């Protein structure tokens, strides 16, 4: 039945090109898509919304996600129905949501349905952001059910950022494919910076139904398998991503109580496993505990190394000489971005500089930058492609290492551990990181900060 459905969808794609949605568009989503998906109607929470408008939203919301995805490896495409239970924890009323959905920008996507409290709503798609009107005002403390359904077709070319939502070299891979509470950020940028900011969810459940037997590497832990249906669950994660292939092999190891599983198609997993095990052990001793029971590594088909909570991508074909650094860097992101979050678009320093500092400190790989000294407090949209890595990663990491040497290892690591513990599962940032380090030394670091971080210290 699934194979027949895949053929039918392919015919629909070939005969109805106008079904594909691009860029800034408006969609009235209703019963047609729901009937096609076969999904049950969204349970309503009657009376949670009051009439009126406040023209306000927030990223400070608490949402759980129950996602059902039909993943077609052969087409390749995915149909998604995501049920969100959104609690307003922002401190004030809201009347719309902003949801990040990268396939709206980098995949061919058709929005199939959108409902709030059981009623259809009209969603505006701008770049990679869905603006979802609530149809009323949700008071602080209130909770409302939201359903978003869409169909996306994976890219088969991997140029630019297409590889983030693509099928390549025998692997289908999806990044930022669940509509998630966020702030709107432009996807296009002159470098490979991450254009996202998302809060942690206390509960995510993803049910994959596939058109053939696939092994799936993802955020979270697989909690059940029945035929072509696999269920994954995760807690305290700020996104949920996956790679999948029919011929993945696996290698399993441990770093303390953390189970590490490497999914790979080609080559050997031993270097990856050793690097991950060493990184988790070292970073736990320096910064604090790894927050999840599992660490899943998926060999992706194309692109760059990429981080997710409890899950990273390591591209096939990565040179053996680069594997240890790449695995260690992406593992470091489990501490800074995944556990302690930040606005990755506006403040890349908070996660990329911190992660690369940890990586190069652990591997003793400090080096000088190949670009001229520059500010470290800019957004990803203001760094050139040629110097983004050299400034944010290399100069940024060296700045932290210089602080470590200046104030001493005891004070520095105590400050970093304090920052990690204080902002665990929250949204921190560059200023919070630097001020926390400053609080752990009698030295006045602000004059030093002003030279590179005029945005926060002036």
BAKOL-539120 format. One record per residue (C-alpha): x, y, z; chain; residue number from 1. Coordinates in steps of 0.2 Angstrom, whole numbers, plus 5000, padded with zeros to 4 digits. Layout:
BEGIN
SITE      x      y      z   chain     n
SITE      X      Y      Z       A   NUM
...
% end
This chain:
BEGIN
SITE      x      y      z   chain     n
SITE   5000   5000   5000       A     1
SITE   5014   5012   5004       A     2
SITE   5023   5009   4987       A     3
SITE   5006   5012   4978       A     4
SITE   5005   5028   4988       A     5
SITE   5022   5034   4983       A     6
SITE   5018   5031   4965       A     7
SITE   5002   5041   4967       A     8
SITE   5011   5055   4975       A     9
SITE   5025   5055   4961       A    10
SITE   5011   5056   4948       A    11
SITE   5004   5071   4957       A    12
SITE   5020   5080   4958       A    13
SITE   5023   5077   4939       A    14
SITE   5006   5083   4934       A    15
SITE   5003   5097   4947       A    16
SITE   5019   5108   4948       A    17
SITE   5008   5122   4955       A    18
SITE   5006   5111   4971       A    19
SITE   5024   5116   4976       A    20
SITE   5026   5131   4987       A    21
SITE   5041   5143   4987       A    22
SITE   5046   5159   4996       A    23
SITE   5034   5171   5003       A    24
SITE   5016   5164   5001       A    25
SITE   5000   5162   5010       A    26
SITE   4990   5145   5011       A    27
SITE   4973   5142   5017       A    28
SITE   4974   5125   5024       A    29
SITE   4959   5114   5027       A    30
SITE   4950   5098   5025       A    31
SITE   4957   5093   5008       A    32
SITE   4974   5089   5016       A    33
SITE   4967   5081   5031       A    34
SITE   4957   5069   5021       A    35
SITE   4972   5065   5011       A    36
SITE   4983   5061   5026       A    37
SITE   4970   5051   5034       A    38
SITE   4974   5059   5051       A    39
SITE   4961   5061   5065       A    40
SITE   4954   5078   5068       A    41
SITE   4964   5088   5081       A    42
SITE   4957   5087   5098       A    43
SITE   4951   5105   5103       A    44
SITE   4954   5113   5120       A    45
SITE   4938   5124   5119       A    46
SITE   4938   5141   5127       A    47
SITE   4957   5143   5129       A    48
SITE   4957   5158   5116       A    49
SITE   4948   5174   5119       A    50
SITE   4942   5186   5106       A    51
SITE   4954   5200   5101       A    52
SITE   4971   5204   5095       A    53
SITE   4988   5209   5103       A    54
SITE   5000   5207   5088       A    55
SITE   5012   5198   5099       A    56
SITE   5021   5182   5100       A    57
SITE   5037   5175   5109       A    58
SITE   5050   5162   5108       A    59
SITE   5047   5160   5127       A    60
SITE   5034   5146   5125       A    61
SITE   5034   5128   5130       A    62
SITE   5029   5116   5117       A    63
SITE   5028   5097   5115       A    64
SITE   5028   5089   5098       A    65
SITE   5019   5073   5092       A    66
SITE   5025   5070   5074       A    67
SITE   5019   5057   5062       A    68
SITE   5030   5056   5046       A    69
SITE   5028   5045   5031       A    70
SITE   5046   5044   5024       A    71
SITE   5047   5038   5006       A    72
SITE   5065   5034   5002       A    73
SITE   5062   5030   4984       A    74
SITE   5053   5046   4978       A    75
SITE   5061   5054   4989       A    76
SITE   5048   5064   5000       A    77
SITE   5041   5065   5017       A    78
SITE   5023   5069   5023       A    79
SITE   5022   5076   5040       A    80
SITE   5008   5079   5053       A    81
SITE   5015   5088   5068       A    82
SITE   5003   5091   5083       A    83
SITE   5010   5104   5095       A    84
SITE   5004   5107   5112       A    85
SITE   5009   5125   5115       A    86
SITE   5009   5133   5133       A    87
SITE   5011   5152   5134       A    88
SITE   5025   5154   5147       A    89
SITE   5030   5171   5140       A    90
SITE   5023   5182   5154       A    91
SITE   5010   5191   5142       A    92
SITE   4997   5187   5130       A    93
SITE   5000   5181   5112       A    94
SITE   4990   5179   5096       A    95
SITE   5001   5171   5084       A    96
SITE   5016   5159   5083       A    97
SITE   5032   5159   5073       A    98
SITE   5038   5141   5068       A    99
SITE   5054   5137   5060       A   100
SITE   5053   5125   5045       A   101
SITE   5069   5124   5034       A   102
SITE   5061   5114   5020       A   103
SITE   5050   5129   5017       A   104
SITE   5066   5137   5011       A   105
SITE   5077   5123   5004       A   106
SITE   5065   5109   5000       A   107
SITE   5050   5109   4988       A   108
SITE   5036   5110   5001       A   109
SITE   5017   5110   5000       A   110
SITE   5008   5115   5016       A   111
SITE   4993   5103   5018       A   112
SITE   4985   5109   5034       A   113
SITE   4985   5121   5048       A   114
SITE   4973   5121   5063       A   115
SITE   4973   5130   5080       A   116
SITE   4961   5123   5093       A   117
SITE   4953   5112   5080       A   118
SITE   4949   5126   5068       A   119
SITE   4958   5129   5051       A   120
SITE   4969   5145   5050       A   121
SITE   4978   5153   5036       A   122
SITE   4997   5152   5038       A   123
SITE   5009   5165   5030       A   124
SITE   5026   5157   5025       A   125
SITE   5040   5169   5024       A   126
SITE   5057   5162   5020       A   127
SITE   5059   5148   5033       A   128
SITE   5046   5154   5045       A   129
SITE   5028   5149   5046       A   130
SITE   5018   5163   5054       A   131
SITE   5003   5154   5062       A   132
SITE   4988   5165   5068       A   133
SITE   4980   5158   5084       A   134
SITE   4962   5165   5079       A   135
SITE   4962   5174   5096       A   136
SITE   4972   5178   5111       A   137
SITE   4981   5165   5122       A   138
SITE   4983   5172   5139       A   139
SITE   4999   5169   5149       A   140
SITE   4998   5151   5156       A   141
SITE   4986   5145   5143       A   142
SITE   4989   5130   5132       A   143
SITE   4982   5128   5114       A   144
SITE   4984   5113   5102       A   145
SITE   4991   5117   5085       A   146
SITE   4992   5105   5070       A   147
SITE   5004   5108   5055       A   148
SITE   5004   5096   5040       A   149
SITE   5015   5097   5025       A   150
SITE   5023   5087   5011       A   151
SITE   5041   5090   5006       A   152
SITE   5052   5083   4992       A   153
SITE   5070   5080   4996       A   154
SITE   5083   5088   4986       A   155
SITE   5093   5077   4974       A   156
SITE   5106   5090   4971       A   157
SITE   5117   5095   4986       A   158
SITE   5124   5112   4981       A   159
SITE   5122   5127   4993       A   160
SITE   5112   5122   5008       A   161
SITE   5102   5109   4999       A   162
SITE   5111   5095   5007       A   163
SITE   5102   5099   5024       A   164
SITE   5086   5092   5016       A   165
SITE   5091   5079   5003       A   166
SITE   5094   5062   4997       A   167
SITE   5112   5059   4992       A   168
SITE   5124   5044   4991       A   169
SITE   5112   5032   4997       A   170
SITE   5106   5042   5013       A   171
SITE   5091   5053   5015       A   172
SITE   5094   5067   5028       A   173
SITE   5082   5080   5036       A   174
SITE   5087   5095   5046       A   175
SITE   5075   5107   5055       A   176
SITE   5061   5098   5047       A   177
SITE   5049   5099   5061       A   178
SITE   5039   5115   5063       A   179
SITE   5047   5122   5079       A   180
SITE   5044   5137   5090       A   181
SITE   5057   5150   5085       A   182
SITE   5061   5168   5080       A   183
SITE   5061   5172   5062       A   184
SITE   5079   5172   5054       A   185
SITE   5084   5174   5036       A   186
SITE   5090   5158   5029       A   187
SITE   5102   5165   5016       A   188
SITE   5119   5171   5023       A   189
SITE   5136   5173   5015       A   190
SITE   5143   5158   5025       A   191
SITE   5138   5142   5033       A   192
SITE   5132   5149   5049       A   193
SITE   5117   5142   5057       A   194
SITE   5102   5153   5055       A   195
SITE   5091   5147   5069       A   196
SITE   5085   5151   5087       A   197
SITE   5074   5138   5095       A   198
SITE   5069   5134   5113       A   199
SITE   5070   5117   5122       A   200
SITE   5055   5106   5121       A   201
SITE   5051   5094   5136       A   202
SITE   5044   5081   5125       A   203
SITE   5046   5075   5107       A   204
SITE   5038   5060   5099       A   205
SITE   5041   5056   5081       A   206
SITE   5033   5041   5072       A   207
SITE   5041   5036   5056       A   208
SITE   5032   5025   5043       A   209
SITE   5044   5021   5029       A   210
SITE   5041   5014   5011       A   211
SITE   5054   5001   5014       A   212
SITE   5065   4995   5028       A   213
SITE   5076   5009   5034       A   214
SITE   5089   5011   5048       A   215
SITE   5086   5028   5055       A   216
SITE   5099   5038   5065       A   217
SITE   5091   5052   5074       A   218
SITE   5089   5063   5089       A   219
SITE   5081   5053   5104       A   220
SITE   5079   5035   5107       A   221
SITE   5070   5022   5097       A   222
SITE   5056   5016   5109       A   223
SITE   5047   5004   5097       A   224
SITE   5048   4996   5080       A   225
SITE   5034   4986   5071       A   226
SITE   5036   4982   5053       A   227
SITE   5039   4998   5044       A   228
SITE   5035   5009   5059       A   229
SITE   5048   5016   5070       A   230
SITE   5045   5027   5085       A   231
SITE   5057   5039   5093       A   232
SITE   5056   5049   5109       A   233
SITE   5066   5063   5116       A   234
SITE   5066   5076   5130       A   235
SITE   5074   5093   5133       A   236
SITE   5079   5095   5115       A   237
SITE   5078   5111   5104       A   238
SITE   5077   5102   5087       A   239
SITE   5075   5084   5080       A   240
SITE   5085   5078   5065       A   241
SITE   5089   5062   5056       A   242
SITE   5098   5052   5043       A   243
SITE   5091   5036   5036       A   244
SITE   5098   5022   5024       A   245
SITE   5093   5004   5020       A   246
SITE   5110   4998   5022       A   247
SITE   5117   5007   5037       A   248
SITE   5128   4996   5048       A   249
SITE   5130   5001   5067       A   250
SITE   5144   5001   5080       A   251
SITE   5140   5003   5098       A   252
SITE   5151   5009   5112       A   253
SITE   5150   5018   5129       A   254
SITE   5157   5034   5137       A   255
SITE   5153   5031   5155       A   256
SITE   5134   5028   5155       A   257
SITE   5131   5036   5138       A   258
SITE   5128   5024   5124       A   259
SITE   5136   5029   5108       A   260
SITE   5129   5022   5091       A   261
SITE   5138   5025   5075       A   262
SITE   5127   5022   5059       A   263
SITE   5138   5021   5044       A   264
SITE   5138   5014   5026       A   265
SITE   5156   5015   5021       A   266
SITE   5173   5015   5029       A   267
SITE   5176   5010   5047       A   268
SITE   5167   5017   5062       A   269
SITE   5182   5015   5074       A   270
SITE   5190   5032   5072       A   271
SITE   5173   5040   5074       A   272
SITE   5169   5030   5090       A   273
SITE   5185   5033   5098       A   274
SITE   5184   5052   5095       A   275
SITE   5166   5053   5102       A   276
SITE   5170   5043   5117       A   277
SITE   5185   5053   5121       A   278
SITE   5176   5070   5118       A   279
SITE   5161   5065   5129       A   280
SITE   5173   5060   5143       A   281
SITE   5184   5075   5142       A   282
SITE   5170   5088   5141       A   283
SITE   5160   5080   5155       A   284
SITE   5176   5083   5166       A   285
SITE   5178   5100   5160       A   286
SITE   5161   5108   5159       A   287
SITE   5147   5096   5166       A   288
SITE   5137   5081   5162       A   289
SITE   5131   5076   5145       A   290
SITE   5112   5077   5146       A   291
SITE   5106   5062   5136       A   292
SITE   5107   5043   5138       A   293
SITE   5112   5041   5120       A   294
SITE   5123   5049   5107       A   295
SITE   5119   5045   5089       A   296
SITE   5131   5048   5075       A   297
SITE   5124   5047   5057       A   298
SITE   5135   5046   5042       A   299
SITE   5127   5058   5030       A   300
SITE   5127   5057   5012       A   301
SITE   5134   5075   5008       A   302
SITE   5137   5092   5016       A   303
SITE   5146   5097   5032       A   304
SITE   5147   5090   5049       A   305
SITE   5131   5096   5058       A   306
SITE   5125   5096   5076       A   307
SITE   5109   5091   5084       A   308
SITE   5104   5087   5102       A   309
SITE   5110   5070   5105       A   310
SITE   5114   5067   5087       A   311
SITE   5127   5073   5074       A   312
SITE   5130   5071   5056       A   313
SITE   5147   5066   5049       A   314
SITE   5148   5066   5030       A   315
SITE   5154   5051   5021       A   316
SITE   5170   5054   5012       A   317
SITE   5177   5065   5026       A   318
SITE   5196   5063   5026       A   319
SITE   5203   5052   5040       A   320
SITE   5215   5065   5045       A   321
SITE   5200   5077   5048       A   322
SITE   5188   5065   5057       A   323
SITE   5194   5067   5075       A   324
SITE   5193   5086   5074       A   325
SITE   5176   5085   5066       A   326
SITE   5168   5073   5078       A   327
SITE   5175   5082   5093       A   328
SITE   5169   5099   5087       A   329
SITE   5151   5092   5083       A   330
SITE   5151   5083   5100       A   331
SITE   5156   5099   5109       A   332
SITE   5140   5107   5102       A   333
SITE   5131   5095   5114       A   334
SITE   5136   5107   5128       A   335
SITE   5135   5124   5118       A   336
SITE   5120   5125   5107       A   337
SITE   5111   5109   5112       A   338
SITE   5111   5111   5131       A   339
SITE   5115   5129   5133       A   340
SITE   5106   5137   5118       A   341
SITE   5108   5154   5110       A   342
SITE   5103   5164   5095       A   343
SITE   5114   5155   5082       A   344
SITE   5111   5168   5069       A   345
SITE   5113   5184   5079       A   346
SITE   5126   5177   5091       A   347
SITE   5136   5163   5083       A   348
SITE   5151   5166   5095       A   349
SITE   5141   5159   5110       A   350
SITE   5140   5141   5102       A   351
SITE   5154   5141   5088       A   352
SITE   5168   5149   5097       A   353
SITE   5164   5140   5113       A   354
SITE   5163   5123   5104       A   355
SITE   5179   5126   5094       A   356
SITE   5188   5132   5110       A   357
SITE   5184   5115   5119       A   358
SITE   5188   5105   5103       A   359
SITE   5205   5113   5101       A   360
SITE   5209   5113   5119       A   361
SITE   5205   5094   5121       A   362
SITE   5215   5090   5105       A   363
SITE   5229   5103   5108       A   364
SITE   5226   5110   5091       A   365
SITE   5227   5129   5094       A   366
SITE   5233   5139   5079       A   367
SITE   5233   5157   5073       A   368
SITE   5219   5164   5062       A   369
SITE   5222   5166   5043       A   370
SITE   5211   5182   5043       A   371
SITE   5214   5199   5051       A   372
SITE   5208   5203   5068       A   373
SITE   5190   5207   5069       A   374
SITE   5175   5210   5080       A   375
SITE   5167   5194   5088       A   376
SITE   5150   5200   5091       A   377
SITE   5142   5201   5074       A   378
SITE   5128   5191   5067       A   379
SITE   5131   5177   5054       A   380
SITE   5125   5189   5040       A   381
SITE   5140   5201   5043       A   382
SITE   5154   5189   5041       A   383
SITE   5161   5184   5024       A   384
SITE   5162   5166   5018       A   385
SITE   5181   5167   5017       A   386
SITE   5183   5173   5035       A   387
SITE   5168   5167   5045       A   388
SITE   5177   5151   5051       A   389
SITE   5194   5160   5054       A   390
SITE   5186   5174   5064       A   391
SITE   5172   5166   5074       A   392
SITE   5179   5149   5077       A   393
SITE   5198   5152   5077       A   394
SITE   5199   5170   5084       A   395
SITE   5184   5167   5095       A   396
SITE   5191   5151   5102       A   397
SITE   5208   5159   5105       A   398
SITE   5200   5174   5114       A   399
SITE   5193   5161   5126       A   400
SITE   5209   5152   5128       A   401
SITE   5218   5169   5131       A   402
SITE   5206   5172   5145       A   403
SITE   5209   5155   5152       A   404
SITE   5228   5158   5153       A   405
SITE   5225   5176   5160       A   406
SITE   5213   5172   5174       A   407
SITE   5220   5154   5178       A   408
SITE   5212   5137   5174       A   409
SITE   5203   5135   5191       A   410
SITE   5193   5152   5189       A   411
SITE   5190   5149   5170       A   412
SITE   5183   5132   5171       A   413
SITE   5173   5136   5186       A   414
SITE   5165   5150   5176       A   415
SITE   5162   5139   5161       A   416
SITE   5154   5126   5172       A   417
SITE   5143   5140   5180       A   418
SITE   5137   5146   5164       A   419
SITE   5133   5128   5158       A   420
SITE   5123   5125   5174       A   421
SITE   5114   5141   5175       A   422
SITE   5108   5141   5157       A   423
SITE   5106   5123   5155       A   424
SITE   5091   5120   5143       A   425
SITE   5088   5139   5141       A   426
SITE   5094   5152   5129       A   427
SITE   5110   5160   5135       A   428
SITE   5121   5170   5124       A   429
SITE   5138   5179   5121       A   430
SITE   5136   5192   5134       A   431
SITE   5130   5180   5147       A   432
SITE   5145   5169   5144       A   433
SITE   5157   5183   5145       A   434
SITE   5149   5191   5161       A   435
SITE   5149   5174   5170       A   436
SITE   5168   5172   5166       A   437
SITE   5171   5189   5173       A   438
SITE   5161   5185   5189       A   439
SITE   5174   5171   5193       A   440
SITE   5189   5182   5194       A   441
SITE   5194   5198   5203       A   442
SITE   5201   5205   5187       A   443
SITE   5191   5217   5177       A   444
SITE   5189   5209   5160       A   445
SITE   5177   5222   5153       A   446
SITE   5191   5233   5145       A   447
SITE   5197   5217   5136       A   448
SITE   5179   5213   5131       A   449
SITE   5176   5230   5124       A   450
SITE   5190   5228   5110       A   451
SITE   5181   5213   5102       A   452
SITE   5163   5214   5109       A   453
SITE   5157   5233   5107       A   454
SITE   5139   5227   5105       A   455
SITE   5138   5222   5123       A   456
SITE   5152   5231   5132       A   457
SITE   5154   5250   5128       A   458
% end
